[in-house]
Amino acid sequence: MGFADISIQEIAEDFNVHVDEVLRLCNQMRISYKHPQTRLALEDAKAIMSHLLAQEQKSNS
C-alpha cells in the first residue's frame, strides 16, 4: 500500500474541520496513527476524505 503525502492535520485543514474530527474518523475506521502529523496510507487518506466530502455534501443539501 502506498502512502499519501498528507497528514491527518493537513486533511483537517483542507476540509475546515477540527483535527479531533479526523482523529475520531481514524478511530472509527480503525486507522492507526501516533499523532496528528502522521502521514496516512493512500487508501486510508482516500477513505477519510470521501467520508468528509459526503458529510459536506449532506450538510449543503
HUCORTA-V336365 format. One record per backbone hydrogen bond with DSSP energy under -0.5 kcal/mol. CO is the residue of the C=O (numbers start at 1). NH is the residue of the N-H. E is the energy in kcal/mol with one decimal. If there is no record, write none. Layout:
CO&NH&E, CO&NH&E
This chain:
2&42&-2.9, 4&6&-1.3, 6&40&-2.0, 7&11&-2.1, 8&12&-2.2, 9&13&-2.2, 10&14&-2.7, 11&15&-2.1, 12&17&-2.4, 13&16&-0.9, 18&21&-1.4, 18&22&-1.1, 19&23&-2.5, 20&24&-2.3, 21&25&-2.0, 22&26&-2.4, 23&27&-2.3, 24&28&-2.7, 25&29&-2.7, 26&31&-3.4, 27&30&-1.0, 30&32&-0.6, 35&38&-2.3, 36&9&-2.8, 38&8&-1.3, 40&4&-2.2, 41&45&-2.7, 42&46&-2.4, 43&47&-2.0, 44&48&-2.3, 45&49&-2.6, 46&50&-2.5, 47&51&-2.0, 48&52&-2.5, 49&53&-2.5, 50&54&-2.3, 51&55&-2.2, 52&56&-2.3, 53&57&-2.6, 54&58&-2.3, 55&59&-2.2, 56&60&-1.3, 57&61&-0.7, 58&61&-0.7
